[in-house]
Structure formats: C-alpha cells, structure tokens
Amino acid sequence: MSNQDVNKLDKRYQQRPISNSNFFRKGEVEDWVNYLSLQMAEKLDQITEQKLQDTGFNFF
C-alpha cells in the first residue's frame, strides 16, 4: 500500500507539510528501540498485560 500515490503525496497540508512516511513503519524487528525509551516500553508492557489479563493470552 505504501507504493500508492495517495500515500506518497498529500496536498492538504501545503502550509505545514507532513510527510506521509511519518505514518508508515519500517517493519523492522525491534525498531521500537529507536523511538521508545526503556521506561516507555515497560509502561506499554504493563498496560498490555493489564488489558489482556482476562483473555487467556499468556503475556511473556
């Protein structure tokens, strides 16, 4: 989908351009370490574990 023209250029933000690439992940394993601190990752793990606790999903 990232190859479609609509995802490459957005003319709605001509005054303050926002690159559409900001909305796409690289898809690389463990790329989160480039964007999240260890503290942020731990908080996300805590929230995820809390939200999934009654689903039967084993959180590791």
N, C-alpha and C positions, 0 to 999 in steps of 0.2 A: 504494500500500500504506500510506502514512503516514496515510491517512484512516480506516483501520480502527480500531475501538475498542480492540482489543488493543494497538495501537501508541500510543495516547493515554494510557492509564492502566494502571499496573502496581501492584497492591495487595500484591505480595510484599515490598516494601521500605517498609513503613509506618513503621518506626522511623527509618530514614535514607532518605528518599525520593530516588529517582533519576529524573529526568525522562527519558522515552523519547526526547524530542527530542535528547538527547545522542548518540543512536546514528544519527541521520539527518543527512546532508549537506544543505547548501542547494542544491547543484547549480550553483553559480555559477562561471564561469570564473575561474581564478586566485584563488579564495578561500583557497587554501593560504597565501598571504602573510599572512593574518590569524592564522595558527596556528603556522607554522613560521618559524624564523629562516633566513637565507640559508645559514648553516653547516649546518643540519639538511637543507635542500633539496639542497645539494651532496652531502652524505653519502648521501641517498636516491638521487640520480642515480648516484653511484659504485656503490652496491650493485646497483641495477637494471642498469646496464651490465655489471657483473661476472656477474650471474645470467643475462643474456641473450646473452652473448658468443658462445656456440656454437649459437645458434638460427637464425642468418641474419638476425635482425632488426637493422636499422640504427638505432642509437641516436644521436639528434642532440643 
